[in-house]
Amino acid sequence: MVTEDQVKDFLTRQRLLLKRERDAEVSRSSLLLSNCGPKLLEQKGLSLGGLGVVSVNIGLGGKTLVELERPTAYHNTPLFPPHSFRPGDLARIEPHVSSNAPQKKAKKSTTRTTEMKGGQTEGVVYKVSDIRIVIAIDQSDSSTEDLDLSERCRVVKLANSITYDRMDDAIDQLEKRLNGQDTNTTSEQMRLTQVLLGVIFPSARVPINDLQFLDPSLNSSQKEAVRFALESPELACIHGPPGTGKTHTLIEIIRQLTSASSSNPKPLRLLVCGASNLSVDNILERLLALPTSIKAERIKVTRIGHPARVMAQENILESTLEVQAAKTDQASLAKDVKNELEETLAILSGKGKGAKGKKPRGVERKKLWDDVKALRKEYRQREGGVVKSVLSEAQVVLATCHSAGGRQLRNLEFDVAIIDEATQALEAVCWVPMFKVKKLILAGDPMQLPPTILSLDDHRKDKKQAITIESKENEAEEKDGSLSPQSTTDAEAVESDAETKANPDNDQKSPVLRPPRTLETTLFDRLEKMYGPSVKRMLEIQYRMHEHICSFPSKTLYSSRLKPAESVAKHLLTDLPNIKNPRNTRVKLDEEESKEILGTPVVFFDTSGCEYFERTDAEGNGDEGSKCNENEALVVKNWVEQLIDAGIEPSQIAIITPYQAQVTLLTSILRPKYGPSLEIGTVDGMQGREKDAIVISLVRSNELREVGFLKEKRRMNVAMTRAKRHLCIVGDSSTVRHGSRYLKSWIAWLEAHADVRYAGLE
């Protein structure tokens, strides 16, 4: 079994990698802020300028919520330009700067949310919509700084230290638990911790003989995954390839665990987390949409943190902790204090009754500010009891892994934690909710994109000094563009599953806890490597892709176990309602033309020999700079126009490319004609999404046969598995096929099974 020294080495390595990643993020943020002018920062999606303050309110925890928008006095449209702000990001509000000269390098923030003089303040992005952004500022009661914002300001994205603080705290708490210093740990919680680190084996499954599935639409592999999750005492992993109904399966597990039955006499309390706000909101929407009978009550759910869709979805808004807390009987006293606090803040901002836009000054302002601090302290005290009351009644609490470490959940315990998109989350952030539970269920797909790691390039440059922990075979696979060495192949899974069924009491091999090579090694990856495929169940029926689109990824990454459901196996663009019963078909097509455009599931426009060479974007930096390919973009444009002229709606199409520069180029060409309903984005942004028609622009075409991002097979797997009925690839086979064995196989498969077409523009 795993020794104490191995655990120490593992924790030391985690701390080192987290520090390296934090430094990389801070360095990138500081470099961009110091070298980029305001316009360039906006173009990179790191800033929103020309904003005005709409309101200053009070949120949970006494946080000051500053709501900003684009005033019509400065902008033609209230809509924000493309940006990268997401709930939970660290941001600074500062005076608007119109000059495009590089800004002075900002001083590093020493606290999580630090107020600064001169109209600047730091906080966390609380909510984002198309026209408004809300920044939550946590002003301490002892703060002597005034919140004095400029009339015209901008928001700048900063390096997010809060997430790293919580991950560091999680590693520290893990060490304390293992050393026996955490006196609040129960025996069940300690056992889960030991299983996750390989100190002890997972307990044998506890059979459920009379399991009644609540959802009759579940297929056999989904039912097996549900049963496996319910019968496993400490740990269960669910491998959900694209389109296999992973969320659908998780909803059944949640319903089973929160329902009383012979195998589950007492309904359990769940903490449901995700790697992103969107994944959490997706589960929340599904839970809220569940039908309820007269006998069965709706599951009581509470969403904490920063919901991504809260401004657009009323039902999600009603499920947030903030709204639920406001509706409790105990909330009235806290509400009175909150109203008084908001009125005082309005006076301070010059927007109170009788203020006429003038802010109080001098002694009057100081007195009002003292009142704010006293009221905020009182509000926090009253609110604490209200929040505790709401959370104690919730059967399911939903949050991101990161926000599960927030103040609201402090000292609360749950029976089970479910983490969705676990293969996209750093292992350390998965430990944040782990200390509150006795059992863990992970869901994800290790064959799709891992977490984005900024420090990975520096690590690879310094590879000789890095800790060598993987075998020569795995290193060879990595150089050839294969998956992370930590991933176990599904061929091994099939073999081991068969072995386990034949001999369920077979001797288990002792688990090995290896320090991770990079932060790309997720908890899901590590557990599968440590315990083998017996720790997981894979969903095998997909409900998205035509059988031809599904064929290659199934064979190469899922050991041919991924099969299309009958309902999607043959579906094509010609079967869409708007094609069968056209109302405004732009071009009348004969049967042959219709089949050529709409009746082909996979099309490959090969630019080999056309000399459509890529170029590095002006904002790029050397080999790793963003690439674009003008001629390839025109091929994409022509095909999209043919699809739309044949009756396909722009909203039914998405264009995917690995490079942001190509996204920008394609957007400039197609967006003016087809508007925002035609989605154009990077592979990373499309993970978890789907469209009827997907067009992929590979970009890379050069005499050196370099492929860059394309070498990562997980990235290509995500790109090609977004398509439901039609997949079009545009690229240079003579360049791409030399990137890796995987790409060589893919190009060979396209040449044998796709409708290969000449990509010339003549």
Protein Blocks (a to p, Z undefined) as FASTA:
>chain_A
ZZfklmmmmmmmmmmmmmmmmmmmmmmmmmmmmmpcfklmmmnopacehiacfbdcddeh
hiacddddddfklpcbfbdcddfbdehiacddddddfbfcdcddddddfbfbdcdehhia
cdddfbdcfkbccddddddfklcbdcdddfbdcddddddfklmmmmmmmmmmmmmmmnop
amkbcfklmmmmmmmnomaccddddddfklccfblkbcfklmmmmmmmmmpmkbccdddd
ehklmmmmmmmmmmmmmpccfklmbacddddddfbfklmmmmmmmmmmpccdfklccddd
ddehjdfklmmmmklmmmpmklmmmmpmklmmmmmmmmmmmmmmmmmnopaghklopace
hjllmmmmmmmmmmmmmmmmmmmmmmmmmmmmpmbdcddfklmmmmklgoiacfbdcdeh
klmccfklmmmmmmmpcbdcddddfkbccdddfklmmmmmmmmmpccfbdfklmmmmmno
pacfkbccfklmmmmmmmmmmmmmbccddddddddfblklcfklmmmmmnojmlpccdfb
dckbcfklmmmmmmmmnoomaccdfklmmgcfklpmklmmcfblfbdcdfklmmmmmmpf
bdcddfehklpacdddfkbghjllccddfklmmmmmmmmmmmmmnopafklpccddfbfk
lmmmmmmmmmmmnojmlccddfklmgoiacfbdcddekiacfklpakjmmpmmlmmmmmm
mpfkbccddddfklmmmmpmklmmmmmmmmmmmccddfbfZZ
